[in-house]
Amino acid sequence: MAQRLRSIGATEAVTRTSCGPAGGPLQQLVYHSYARAPFTEEQLVTLLEQARHHNEPRDLTGLLFYYEGQFVQLLEGCATEVEPLYAQIQQDERHQQVTTWYDGTSTERVCAGWSMGFAEPGAEEFYWLLDYLETQQHRLLLPKIPIPEPHLRALLGACIEA
């Protein structure tokens, strides 16, 4: 299923590393949420097609992890595009308990080639990712994206290079 979800509607996004005419920094945001009801494969395909259709013309890139009714998503692009999209996600009836785990800027995209990448990791990888992000959220220094931990880099790499 994951391979089908990655390939359906996957388009390459513009790979600029700055935003707007002034060349401001990229905003990167990571959040975790629970689906109000588990998604079927068909619902995930529809969600990804919508995200890719929305994101590509707005120069938004990112990746979505899904495991048993939970999402972790990285969004990146100009703040003028990321912030309204995230506000919309927070109000989306399909999501509940939306929690921001990282909100910062960068000069480099993690998902430069994806309008929305997708990964459906196993339980061990997904919970490792959740534990890592939750631990980092409570530190004084937030994690820098891209995160250098080998397990997460492997998950990100599988999504980005697929």
Phi and psi restraints in degrees (value plus and minus 20) as a CYANA .aco file:
   2 ALA   PHI     -79.7   -39.7
   2 ALA   PSI     -60.8   -20.8
   3 GLN   PHI     -82.5   -42.5
   3 GLN   PSI     -61.5   -21.5
   4 ARG   PHI     -83.3   -43.3
   4 ARG   PSI     -62.3   -22.3
   5 LEU   PHI     -87.0   -47.0
   5 LEU   PSI     -56.2   -16.2
   6 ARG   PHI     -85.3   -45.3
   6 ARG   PSI     -59.3   -19.3
   7 SER   PHI    -105.7   -65.7
   7 SER   PSI     -45.7    -5.7
   8 ILE   PHI     -90.0   -50.0
   8 ILE   PSI      97.2   137.2
   9 GLY   PHI      51.8    91.8
   9 GLY   PSI     -11.2    28.8
  10 ALA   PHI     -90.0   -50.0
  10 ALA   PSI     105.7   145.7
  11 THR   PHI    -152.2  -112.2
  11 THR   PSI     131.0   171.0
  12 GLU   PHI    -100.1   -60.1
  12 GLU   PSI     114.6   154.6
  13 ALA   PHI    -112.9   -72.9
  13 ALA   PSI     141.9   181.9
  14 VAL   PHI     -82.2   -42.2
  14 VAL   PSI     121.1   161.1
  15 THR   PHI    -126.4   -86.4
  15 THR   PSI      12.1    52.1
  16 ARG   PHI     -80.3   -40.3
  16 ARG   PSI     129.2   169.2
  17 THR   PHI    -126.3   -86.3
  17 THR   PSI     -16.9    23.1
  18 SER   PHI    -154.3  -114.3
  18 SER   PSI     151.7   191.7
  19 CYS   PHI    -141.9  -101.9
  19 CYS   PSI     126.0   166.0
  20 GLY   PHI      46.0    86.0
  20 GLY   PSI     155.2   195.2
  21 PRO   PHI     -85.6   -45.6
  21 PRO   PSI     -47.5    -7.5
  22 ALA   PHI    -103.7   -63.7
  22 ALA   PSI     -27.0    13.0
  23 GLY   PHI      50.0    90.0
  23 GLY   PSI      21.1    61.1
  24 GLY   PHI     -88.0   -48.0
  24 GLY   PSI     153.1   193.1
  25 PRO   PHI     -92.7   -52.7
  25 PRO   PSI     136.8   176.8
  26 LEU   PHI     -97.1   -57.1
  26 LEU   PSI     118.8   158.8
  27 GLN   PHI    -112.1   -72.1
  27 GLN   PSI     116.7   156.7
  28 GLN   PHI    -145.0  -105.0
  28 GLN   PSI     112.0   152.0
  29 LEU   PHI    -155.4  -115.4
  29 LEU   PSI     113.2   153.2
  30 VAL   PHI    -141.8  -101.8
  30 VAL   PSI     110.1   150.1
  31 TYR   PHI    -154.5  -114.5
  31 TYR   PSI     142.5   182.5
  32 HIS   PHI    -144.4  -104.4
  32 HIS   PSI     120.4   160.4
  33 SER   PHI    -169.2  -129.2
  33 SER   PSI     145.4   185.4
  34 TYR   PHI    -130.2   -90.2
  34 TYR   PSI     118.3   158.3
  35 ALA   PHI     -95.3   -55.3
  35 ALA   PSI     121.4   161.4
  36 ARG   PHI     -84.2   -44.2
  36 ARG   PSI     -49.0    -9.0
  37 ALA   PHI    -164.5  -124.5
  37 ALA   PSI     123.4   163.4
  38 PRO   PHI     -75.1   -35.1
  38 PRO   PSI     123.5   163.5
  39 PHE   PHI    -106.2   -66.2
  39 PHE   PSI     120.4   160.4
  40 THR   PHI    -103.5   -63.5
  40 THR   PSI     149.9   189.9
  41 GLU   PHI     -79.3   -39.3
  41 GLU   PSI     -62.5   -22.5
  42 GLU   PHI     -81.6   -41.6
  42 GLU   PSI     -60.9   -20.9
  43 GLN   PHI     -86.7   -46.7
  43 GLN   PSI     -57.9   -17.9
  44 LEU   PHI     -85.6   -45.6
  44 LEU   PSI     -62.0   -22.0
  45 VAL   PHI     -80.0   -40.0
  45 VAL   PSI     -66.2   -26.2
  46 THR   PHI     -81.3   -41.3
  46 THR   PSI     -65.0   -25.0
  47 LEU   PHI     -79.6   -39.6
  47 LEU   PSI     -64.6   -24.6
  48 LEU   PHI     -87.2   -47.2
  48 LEU   PSI     -60.7   -20.7
  49 GLU   PHI     -81.9   -41.9
  49 GLU   PSI     -62.8   -22.8
  50 GLN   PHI     -83.1   -43.1
  50 GLN   PSI     -65.0   -25.0
  51 ALA   PHI     -82.4   -42.4
  51 ALA   PSI     -64.6   -24.6
  52 ARG   PHI     -86.1   -46.1
  52 ARG   PSI     -60.3   -20.3
  53 HIS   PHI     -83.7   -43.7
  53 HIS   PSI     -59.7   -19.7
  54 HIS   PHI     -93.0   -53.0
  54 HIS   PSI     -63.4   -23.4
  55 ASN   PHI     -95.9   -55.9
  55 ASN   PSI     -60.3   -20.3
  56 GLU   PHI     -75.5   -35.5
  56 GLU   PSI     -71.3   -31.3
  57 PRO   PHI     -89.5   -49.5
  57 PRO   PSI     -34.8     5.2
  58 ARG   PHI    -118.5   -78.5
  58 ARG   PSI     -14.2    25.8
  59 ASP   PHI      37.7    77.7
  59 ASP   PSI      16.2    56.2
  60 LEU   PHI    -116.5   -76.5
  60 LEU   PSI     118.1   158.1
  61 THR   PHI    -148.3  -108.3
  61 THR   PSI     147.2   187.2
  62 GLY   PHI     146.4   186.4
  62 GLY   PSI    -193.9  -153.9
  63 LEU   PHI    -168.5  -128.5
  63 LEU   PSI     132.3   172.3
  64 LEU   PHI    -145.1  -105.1
  64 LEU   PSI     107.3   147.3
  65 PHE   PHI    -124.8   -84.8
  65 PHE   PSI     118.5   158.5
  66 TYR   PHI    -155.1  -115.1
  66 TYR   PSI     112.8   152.8
  67 TYR   PHI    -170.1  -130.1
  67 TYR   PSI      98.1   138.1
  68 GLU   PHI      21.6    61.6
  68 GLU   PSI      36.1    76.1
  69 GLY   PHI      63.8   103.8
  69 GLY   PSI     -10.0    30.0
  70 GLN   PHI    -142.5  -102.5
  70 GLN   PSI     124.2   164.2
  71 PHE   PHI    -140.2  -100.2
  71 PHE   PSI     123.4   163.4
  72 VAL   PHI    -148.3  -108.3
  72 VAL   PSI     108.4   148.4
  73 GLN   PHI    -154.4  -114.4
  73 GLN   PSI     119.7   159.7
  74 LEU   PHI    -126.6   -86.6
  74 LEU   PSI     105.6   145.6
  75 LEU   PHI    -136.5   -96.5
  75 LEU   PSI     120.4   160.4
  76 GLU   PHI    -165.6  -125.6
  76 GLU   PSI     121.8   161.8
  77 GLY   PHI     140.7   180.7
  77 GLY   PSI    -186.5  -146.5
  78 CYS   PHI     -86.6   -46.6
  78 CYS   PSI     122.0   162.0
  79 ALA   PHI     -75.9   -35.9
  79 ALA   PSI     -53.3   -13.3
  80 THR   PHI     -86.2   -46.2
  80 THR   PSI     -35.7     4.3
  81 GLU   PHI    -126.1   -86.1
  81 GLU   PSI     -59.9   -19.9
  82 VAL   PHI     -87.4   -47.4
  82 VAL   PSI     -66.2   -26.2
  83 GLU   PHI     -82.2   -42.2
  83 GLU   PSI     -67.8   -27.8
  84 PRO   PHI     -84.9   -44.9
  84 PRO   PSI     -55.1   -15.1
  85 LEU   PHI     -84.9   -44.9
  85 LEU   PSI     -63.9   -23.9
  86 TYR   PHI     -85.1   -45.1
  86 TYR   PSI     -59.0   -19.0
  87 ALA   PHI     -80.7   -40.7
  87 ALA   PSI     -59.5   -19.5
  88 GLN   PHI     -86.1   -46.1
  88 GLN   PSI     -61.7   -21.7
  89 ILE   PHI     -81.8   -41.8
  89 ILE   PSI     -62.1   -22.1
  90 GLN   PHI     -82.6   -42.6
  90 GLN   PSI     -47.8    -7.8
  91 GLN   PHI    -114.6   -74.6
  91 GLN   PSI     -28.7    11.3
  92 ASP   PHI     -84.4   -44.4
  92 ASP   PSI     108.8   148.8
  93 GLU   PHI     -86.6   -46.6
  93 GLU   PSI     -34.5     5.5
  94 ARG   PHI     -98.4   -58.4
  94 ARG   PSI     -36.9     3.1
  95 HIS   PHI    -128.7   -88.7
  95 HIS   PSI     132.6   172.6
  96 GLN   PHI    -165.8  -125.8
  96 GLN   PSI     140.4   180.4
  97 GLN   PHI      31.3    71.3
  97 GLN   PSI      31.6    71.6
  98 VAL   PHI     -96.5   -56.5
  98 VAL   PSI     103.0   143.0
  99 THR   PHI    -145.2  -105.2
  99 THR   PSI     105.5   145.5
 100 THR   PHI     -99.4   -59.4
 100 THR   PSI     107.2   147.2
 101 TRP   PHI    -130.0   -90.0
 101 TRP   PSI     -39.7     0.3
 102 TYR   PHI    -175.7  -135.7
 102 TYR   PSI     115.9   155.9
 103 ASP   PHI    -167.2  -127.2
 103 ASP   PSI      86.3   126.3
 104 GLY   PHI    -175.2  -135.2
 104 GLY   PSI    -191.7  -151.7
 105 THR   PHI    -140.3  -100.3
 105 THR   PSI     141.0   181.0
 106 SER   PHI    -173.1  -133.1
 106 SER   PSI     144.3   184.3
 107 THR   PHI    -122.2   -82.2
 107 THR   PSI     -21.6    18.4
 108 GLU   PHI    -157.1  -117.1
 108 GLU   PSI     116.0   156.0
 109 ARG   PHI    -101.0   -61.0
 109 ARG   PSI     124.2   164.2
 110 VAL   PHI    -103.7   -63.7
 110 VAL   PSI     -57.6   -17.6
 111 CYS   PHI    -136.2   -96.2
 111 CYS   PSI      31.2    71.2
 112 ALA   PHI     -76.7   -36.7
 112 ALA   PSI     -51.0   -11.0
 113 GLY   PHI    -115.8   -75.8
 113 GLY   PSI     -14.3    25.7
 114 TRP   PHI    -145.2  -105.2
 114 TRP   PSI     107.6   147.6
 115 SER   PHI     -92.7   -52.7
 115 SER   PSI     -46.4    -6.4
 116 MET   PHI    -190.6  -150.6
 116 MET   PSI      87.6   127.6
 117 GLY   PHI    -102.1   -62.1
 117 GLY   PSI     146.2   186.2
 118 PHE   PHI    -162.1  -122.1
 118 PHE   PSI     120.6   160.6
 119 ALA   PHI    -161.5  -121.5
 119 ALA   PSI     120.3   160.3
 120 GLU   PHI    -142.2  -102.2
 120 GLU   PSI      60.8   100.8
 121 PRO   PHI     -91.6   -51.6
 121 PRO   PSI     145.5   185.5
 122 GLY   PHI     -95.3   -55.3
 122 GLY   PSI     154.8   194.8
 123 ALA   PHI     -77.8   -37.8
 123 ALA   PSI     -67.2   -27.2
 124 GLU   PHI     -81.7   -41.7
 124 GLU   PSI     -65.5   -25.5
 125 GLU   PHI     -86.8   -46.8
 125 GLU   PSI     -62.4   -22.4
 126 PHE   PHI     -85.3   -45.3
 126 PHE   PSI     -65.7   -25.7
 127 TYR   PHI     -91.2   -51.2
 127 TYR   PSI     -49.4    -9.4
 128 TRP   PHI     -82.3   -42.3
 128 TRP   PSI     -65.0   -25.0
 129 LEU   PHI     -80.1   -40.1
 129 LEU   PSI     -66.9   -26.9
 130 LEU   PHI     -80.8   -40.8
 130 LEU   PSI     -65.7   -25.7
 131 ASP   PHI     -81.5   -41.5
 131 ASP   PSI     -63.8   -23.8
 132 TYR   PHI     -80.9   -40.9
 132 TYR   PSI     -70.0   -30.0
 133 LEU   PHI     -84.9   -44.9
 133 LEU   PSI     -59.0   -19.0
 134 GLU   PHI     -86.5   -46.5
 134 GLU   PSI     -61.4   -21.4
 135 THR   PHI     -81.5   -41.5
 135 THR   PSI     -65.5   -25.5
 136 GLN   PHI     -85.6   -45.6
 136 GLN   PSI     -51.2   -11.2
 137 GLN   PHI     -82.0   -42.0
 137 GLN   PSI     -50.9   -10.9
 138 HIS   PHI    -113.6   -73.6
 138 HIS   PSI     -17.6    22.4
 139 ARG   PHI    -107.3   -67.3
 139 ARG   PSI     139.6   179.6
 140 LEU   PHI     -87.5   -47.5
 140 LEU   PSI     -56.3   -16.3
 141 LEU   PHI    -122.2   -82.2
 141 LEU   PSI      99.0   139.0
 142 LEU   PHI     -91.6   -51.6
 142 LEU   PSI     134.8   174.8
 143 PRO   PHI     -85.3   -45.3
 143 PRO   PSI     124.8   164.8
 144 LYS   PHI    -108.8   -68.8
 144 LYS   PSI     116.7   156.7
 145 ILE   PHI    -116.4   -76.4
 145 ILE   PSI     106.5   146.5
 146 PRO   PHI     -98.0   -58.0
 146 PRO   PSI     127.3   167.3
 147 ILE   PHI    -101.1   -61.1
 147 ILE   PSI     108.7   148.7
 148 PRO   PHI    -100.5   -60.5
 148 PRO   PSI     -25.1    14.9
 149 GLU   PHI     -82.2   -42.2
 149 GLU   PSI     114.0   154.0
 150 PRO   PHI     -81.8   -41.8
 150 PRO   PSI     -58.1   -18.1
 151 HIS   PHI     -85.7   -45.7
 151 HIS   PSI     -64.9   -24.9
 152 LEU   PHI     -89.6   -49.6
 152 LEU   PSI     -59.1   -19.1
 153 ARG   PHI     -80.4   -40.4
 153 ARG   PSI     -57.2   -17.2
 154 ALA   PHI     -84.9   -44.9
 154 ALA   PSI     -61.1   -21.1
 155 LEU   PHI     -84.5   -44.5
 155 LEU   PSI     -65.8   -25.8
 156 LEU   PHI     -83.6   -43.6
 156 LEU   PSI     -63.7   -23.7
 157 GLY   PHI     -81.9   -41.9
 157 GLY   PSI     -60.8   -20.8
 158 ALA   PHI     -82.5   -42.5
 158 ALA   PSI     -57.3   -17.3
 159 CYS   PHI     -93.6   -53.6
 159 CYS   PSI     -65.1   -25.1
 160 ILE   PHI     -93.0   -53.0
 160 ILE   PSI     -57.7   -17.7
 161 GLU   PHI    -108.6   -68.6
 161 GLU   PSI     -28.4    11.6
